[in-house]
């Protein structure tokens, strides 16, 4: 979502870098480029004005002019000011020791129902909560069915009441169900509308009065731009919101909502949706987002993601097998599944410092899925001993995976190369240097054509 802003700010910083010092002339050119980038991203004009004034006053300060590296100083100023308008620091969700009740509110089509399920899944994993999802949206067709399907897919209790129950009655019964089964986290998916209306707001006020929620989170589509600020303020005036969730943050939206909400409404962005999968809801850290914009990456978030998604025991088992050169295609399949949990190669690279400058094959993720399909089409015996796979077996595997015998053959050749290389290293640790030299030094482009 922030790629355009990132590219424009990078271009602006290069102006300072090119002249190796900060002057009235180049700072004006630089500031103008950043201002246009933010306005083009549909950031509120007042927010842009304050941002530009703060950056310019600090950039022309005596401390910066005396610095050894003006470019680094200017980058830090940009980073600090971006962090400031995004919210300065993470505002954690209020998880109570006994019971936490969260109301999800917003306009129709904002991703509210999906975000409710994602939030329940995230808090269950990270806070060892025992959640229940209450479907109180009786207006949108299939809203309750959608929430129930999502809840079932992640093993979380769902309550939707009886067919003719009103939203307030569903919530009342849902709270009784939560009490009965000792659910310490209740997430209520309320009805949205295509636009704000008094009836909807009155209903939400009644639910709020009934449940006395710990959090009232407004869910906004990231593609809404700065116009969503007025909607947030309208909801806030009636409900006293406690925070915002931005869905579809991974889209090509311009970013106006993210940069405008905190400054104009005073509300913190608490979570961002980074994909369609149920585990793709991230805690919003302003300083980390600022780092991503400036090409510094977000290694902390990547490490946290690895810790959450990767099975450490499986990784340790594979390490032992690699040391003994005893791994097989079944182990390889498990690693592919682990990698897929982390997201696409592109999304992982964006979290590394200057990772966006690394060129990857756009077909990499497609190739990974193809490799998984091929291995899944093999028998357990074939996965344990790939040398059993002859011509007729290759044809059967290709047919079962929707690929060609050539694709199957390429995978087996690549796996064989990798297997032999690791066996050499096992026999002689110094062989890795020789192997790299034979492949053309340390140039990664000369490595075998591995399927990962």
C-alpha positions in Angstrom: 0.0 0.0 0.0 2.8 2.4 0.9 5.0 1.6 -2.1 4.3 4.8 -4.0 5.1 7.0 -0.9 8.2 4.9 -0.2 9.5 5.4 -3.8 8.8 9.2 -3.8 10.4 9.7 -0.4 13.4 7.6 -1.5 13.7 9.9 -4.6 13.5 13.0 -2.3 16.3 11.7 0.0 18.5 11.1 -3.0 18.5 14.9 -3.7 20.3 15.4 -0.4 22.6 12.5 -0.9 23.6 13.7 -4.3 24.9 17.0 -3.0 26.1 15.5 0.3 24.8 18.5 2.4 21.6 20.2 3.4 20.9 23.6 1.9 17.9 25.9 1.6 17.8 25.1 -2.1 17.9 21.3 -2.0 15.8 21.0 1.1 13.0 23.0 -0.7 13.2 20.6 -3.7 13.2 17.6 -1.3 10.3 18.8 0.8 8.3 19.6 -2.3 8.7 16.0 -3.5 7.6 14.6 -0.1 4.6 17.0 0.0 3.4 15.8 -3.4 3.9 12.2 -2.4 1.7 12.6 0.7 -1.0 14.6 -1.1 -1.0 12.1 -3.9 -1.6 9.4 -1.3 -4.8 11.3 -0.2 -3.4 12.3 3.2 -5.4 15.1 4.9 -4.0 18.5 3.9 -3.6 19.7 7.5 -1.6 16.6 8.4 0.7 17.2 5.3 1.1 20.9 6.2 2.2 20.1 9.8 4.4 17.3 8.7 6.3 19.4 6.1 6.7 22.3 8.6 8.2 20.0 11.2 10.5 18.3 8.8 11.8 21.6 7.3 12.4 23.3 10.7 14.4 20.3 12.0 16.3 19.7 8.8 17.5 23.3 8.7 18.5 23.2 12.3 22.1 23.8 13.4 22.5 20.3 14.7 21.8 18.8 11.3 24.1 21.2 9.4 27.0 20.2 11.7 26.4 16.5 11.3 28.9 14.2 9.5 26.1 12.5 7.4 23.3 14.9 6.5 21.5 12.1 4.5 21.3 9.9 7.6 20.2 12.8 9.8 17.5 13.8 7.3 16.3 10.2 7.0 16.0 10.0 10.8 14.0 13.3 10.8 11.6 11.8 8.2 11.3 8.5 10.1 10.5 10.4 13.4 7.9 12.6 11.8 6.3 9.7 9.9 6.1 7.7 13.2 4.5 10.8 14.9 1.7 11.1 12.4 1.1 7.4 12.4 0.7 7.3 16.1 4.1 7.3 17.8 3.8 3.9 19.5 1.7 0.8 19.5 -1.5 1.1 21.5 -2.1 -2.5 22.8 -5.6 -3.9 23.1 -7.1 -3.9 26.6 -7.2 -7.6 27.5 -8.8 -8.0 31.0 -7.9 -10.7 33.5 -11.5 -11.9 33.8 -13.5 -11.0 30.7 -12.8 -8.8 27.7 -15.6 -7.7 25.4 -14.8 -6.2 22.0 -17.4 -4.5 19.7 -16.5 -4.4 16.0 -18.2 -1.5 14.2 -18.0 0.1 10.8 -19.5 0.6 7.4 -20.7 -2.3 5.2 -17.9 -3.8 3.0 -15.1 -2.7 5.3 -14.0 -6.2 6.2 -15.5 -6.1 9.6 -16.7 -9.7 9.8 -13.4 -11.2 8.6 -11.4 -8.9 10.9 -13.5 -10.1 13.9 -12.5 -13.7 13.1 -8.8 -12.7 12.5 -8.7 -10.8 15.8 -10.2 -13.8 17.7 -7.6 -16.1 16.2 -4.7 -13.7 16.9 -5.7 -13.1 20.6 -6.3 -16.8 21.1 -2.8 -17.6 20.0 -0.9 -14.7 21.5 -2.9 -14.1 24.7 -4.1 -17.6 25.4 -7.6 -16.3 25.3 -10.7 -18.5 25.1 -12.8 -16.5 22.6 -16.4 -16.6 21.4 -17.6 -14.8 18.3 -21.1 -13.4 18.4 -22.8 -12.7 15.1 -25.1 -9.7 15.7 -25.3 -8.6 12.0 -28.9 -9.7 11.1 -29.1 -7.3 8.1 -26.4 -8.3 5.6 -27.4 -11.6 3.9 -25.1 -14.4 5.0 -23.1 -12.3 7.4 -23.8 -14.7 10.3 -23.1 -17.7 8.0 -19.7 -16.1 7.0 -18.7 -15.6 10.6 -19.8 -19.1 11.6 -17.7 -20.6 8.8 -14.7 -18.6 9.8 -15.1 -19.5 13.5 -15.4 -23.2 12.7 -12.3 -23.1 10.5 -10.1 -21.8 13.4 -11.8 -23.9 16.2 -13.5 -20.9 17.9 -16.9 -21.0 19.4 -19.6 -19.1 17.5 -23.0 -17.9 18.7 -25.7 -16.4 16.4 -28.9 -16.8 18.3 -32.3 -17.9 16.8 -33.4 -17.0 13.4 -35.8 -14.2 14.4 -33.7 -12.7 17.3 -32.9 -9.0 17.2 -29.2 -8.0 17.5 -29.7 -6.9 21.1 -31.3 -10.3 22.0 -28.5 -12.2 20.2 -25.9 -10.2 22.2 -27.7 -10.8 25.5 -27.9 -14.6 24.8 -24.3 -14.6 23.6 -23.1 -13.1 26.8 -25.0 -15.8 28.8 -23.3 -18.4 26.6 -19.9 -16.9 27.2 -20.5 -16.9 31.0 -21.8 -20.5 30.9 -18.7 -21.8 29.0 -16.1 -19.5 30.7 -15.1 -17.6 27.6 -12.9 -14.8 28.7 -12.9 -13.0 25.3 -16.1 -12.0 23.6 -16.0 -10.4 20.1 -19.2 -9.0 18.7 -19.7 -8.5 15.0 -22.3 -5.7 14.6 -24.2 -4.7 11.5 -22.7 -2.2 9.1 -24.5 0.1 6.6 -23.5 1.6 3.2 -23.7 4.9 4.9 -24.2 6.3 8.5 -27.9 6.4 9.6 -29.4 7.2 12.9 -31.2 3.9 13.3 -27.9 2.0 13.0 -26.1 4.3 15.5 -29.0 4.0 18.0 -28.8 0.2 17.8 -25.0 0.3 18.4 -25.5 2.6 21.4 -28.0 0.1 22.8 -25.6 -2.8 22.4 -22.8 -0.8 24.0 -25.0 0.0 27.0 -26.0 -3.6 27.3 -22.5 -5.1 27.2 -20.3 -2.3 28.5 -17.4 -3.3 26.1 -13.7 -3.0 27.0 -13.0 -2.0 23.4 -15.0 -0.6 20.5 -13.0 -1.0 17.3 -13.8 0.8 14.1 -12.9 -1.3 11.0 -12.0 0.7 8.0 -11.0 -0.3 4.5 -7.5 1.1 3.8 -8.7 2.0 0.3 -11.1 4.6 1.8 -8.6 7.4 1.9 -8.8 10.5 4.1 -12.6 10.7 3.6 -13.0 7.9 6.2 -11.9 10.4 8.9 -15.3 12.0 8.9 -17.0 8.6 9.3 -14.7 7.7 12.2 -15.5 11.0 13.9 -19.2 10.4 13.5 -19.0 6.9 15.1 -16.6 8.3 17.8 -19.0 11.1 18.8 -21.8 8.5 19.5 -19.8 5.5 20.7 -16.4 6.7 22.1 -14.3 4.4 20.0 -11.1 3.0 21.5 -9.2 2.3 18.3 -9.2 1.4 14.6 -8.4 -1.7 12.5 -7.3 -1.0 8.9 -8.2 -3.9 6.6 -6.6 -4.6 3.2 -3.4 -2.8 4.2 -1.6 -5.0 1.7 -3.7 -3.6 -1.2 -2.6 -0.9 -3.6 -4.5 1.8 -1.7 -2.8 5.2 -1.5 -2.5 5.3 2.3 -4.5 8.4 3.2 -6.5 6.7 5.9 -3.4 5.4 7.7 -1.7 8.8 7.7 -4.8 10.9 8.6 -6.7 8.9 11.3 -4.5 9.4 14.3 -3.7 13.1 13.7 -7.3 14.1 13.0 -9.3 11.8 15.3 -6.8 11.1 18.0 -7.6 7.4 17.7 -4.9 4.8 17.4 -4.6 2.2 14.7 -4.4 -1.0 16.6 -4.2 -3.7 13.9 -3.7 -3.9 10.1 -5.0 -6.6 7.8 -2.1 -7.8 5.6 -3.8 -10.5 3.5 -6.9 -12.7 3.2 -5.6 -15.5 5.4 -6.9 -15.8 8.9 -3.5 -15.3 10.4 -2.7 -12.2 8.4 -3.7 -9.6 11.0 -0.7 -7.6 12.4 -0.4 -5.4 15.4 0.2 -1.9 14.2 3.6 -0.4 15.2 4.0 3.1 13.8 7.8 3.1 14.0 8.0 -0.2 12.1 5.7 1.1 9.3 7.8 4.2 9.1 10.9 1.9 8.8 9.2 0.0 5.9 8.5 3.2 4.1 12.1 4.3 4.3 13.5 1.0 3.1 14.7 0.0 6.6 12.6 -3.1 6.6 10.8 -4.5 9.7 13.0 -7.3 11.0 11.4 -7.3 14.4 7.9 -8.0 12.9 9.5 -10.7 10.7 11.1 -12.4 13.6 7.8 -12.3 15.6 6.0 -13.8 12.6 8.6 -16.6 12.4 8.2 -17.3 16.1 4.4 -17.5 15.7 4.2 -19.5 12.5 7.2 -21.8 12.4 7.2 -25.1 14.2 10.5 -25.0 16.2 10.4 -28.7 16.9 10.0 -29.5 13.2 12.9 -27.1 12.4 15.1 -28.8 14.9 14.3 -32.3 13.5 15.1 -31.1 10.0 18.4 -29.6 11.2 19.4 -33.0 12.7 18.4 -34.8 9.4 20.4 -32.3 7.4 23.5 -32.9 9.5 23.2 -36.6 8.9 22.1 -36.1 5.2 19.0 -38.2 6.0 16.3 -35.8 4.8 13.8 -36.7 2.1 11.0 -35.2 0.0 8.6 -35.6 2.9 10.8 -33.3 5.0 11.0 -30.9 2.1 7.2 -30.8 1.8 7.0 -29.9 5.5 9.4 -27.0 5.0 7.3 -25.7 2.0 4.3 -25.7 4.3 6.2 -23.8 7.0 7.4 -21.2 4.4 3.9 -20.7 3.1 2.8 -19.7 6.6 5.1 -16.7 6.4 3.5 -15.3 3.3 4.8 -14.7 -0.2 8.5 -14.2 -1.0 7.8 -10.6 -1.9 6.1 -9.9 1.5 9.0 -11.4 3.3 11.6 -9.4 1.4 9.7 -6.1 2.1 10.4 -6.7 5.8 14.1 -7.0 5.3 16.3 -3.8 5.1 16.4 -2.7 1.5 14.7 -6.0 0.6 12.6 -4.2 -2.0 15.8 -3.8 -4.1 16.3 -7.5 -4.3 14.9 -8.9 -7.5 13.0 -12.2 -7.3 11.4 -14.3 -9.9 7.7 -13.3 -10.0 7.0 -17.0 -10.6 8.6 -18.1 -7.3 5.4 -18.5 -5.3 3.7 -20.2 -8.2 6.7 -22.6 -8.4 6.5 -23.3 -4.7 2.8 -24.3 -5.1 3.6 -26.5 -8.1 6.4 -28.2 -6.1 4.0 -28.9 -3.3 1.4 -30.4 -5.6 4.0 -32.7 -7.2 5.2 -34.0 -3.9 1.7 -34.5 -2.6 1.0 -36.6 -5.7 3.7 -39.1 -4.7 3.3 -42.0 -2.4 5.0 -42.0 1.0 7.4 -44.6 -0.3 8.4 -42.4 -3.2 8.9 -39.4 -0.9 11.2 -41.4 1.3 13.2 -42.7 -1.7 13.0 -40.5 -4.7 15.2 -42.8 -6.7 12.2 -45.2 -7.0 10.5 -42.8 -9.3 10.8 -44.1 -12.9 9.1 -43.0 -16.1 5.7 -44.5 -15.4 5.7 -43.1 -11.9 6.6 -39.7 -13.2 3.7 -39.8 -15.6 1.3 -40.7 -12.8 2.7 -38.0 -10.5 2.4 -35.4 -13.3 -1.2 -36.3 -14.0 -2.1 -36.2 -10.3 -0.5 -32.8 -9.8 -1.7 -31.1 -13.0 1.9 -30.7 -14.2 4.1 -32.3 -16.8 6.7 -35.1 -16.6 9.3 -32.4 -17.3 8.2 -30.5 -14.2 8.5 -33.7 -12.1 11.9 -34.5 -13.6 13.2 -30.9 -12.9 12.1 -31.2 -9.3 13.9 -34.6 -8.9 17.1 -33.3 -10.5 17.1 -30.2 -8.3 16.5 -32.3 -5.1 19.2 -34.7 -6.2 21.7 -31.9 -6.6 20.8 -30.5 -3.2 21.1 -33.9 -1.6 24.5 -34.6 -3.1 25.8 -31.1 -2.1 24.8 -31.6 1.5 26.3 -35.1 1.6 29.6 -33.5 0.4 29.5 -31.0 3.2 28.7 -33.7 5.8 31.8 -35.7 4.8 34.0 -32.6 4.5 32.9 -29.2 6.0 35.5 -27.4 3.9 33.8 -28.7 0.8 31.3 -25.9 0.9 33.9 -23.4 -0.2 35.0 -25.6 -3.0 31.4 -26.1 -4.1 30.8 -22.4 -4.1 33.9 -21.8 -6.1 32.8 -24.4 -8.7 29.5 -22.6 -9.0 31.1 -19.3 -9.6 32.2 -17.8 -6.3 29.5 -16.5 -4.0 27.1 -15.4 -6.8 23.7 -16.8 -5.9 22.6 -16.7 -9.5 24.9 -19.6 -10.2 23.5 -21.9 -7.6 21.6 -25.0 -8.8 18.1 -24.4 -10.0 16.4 -25.4 -6.8 12.6 -25.3 -6.5 12.5 -23.0 -3.5 
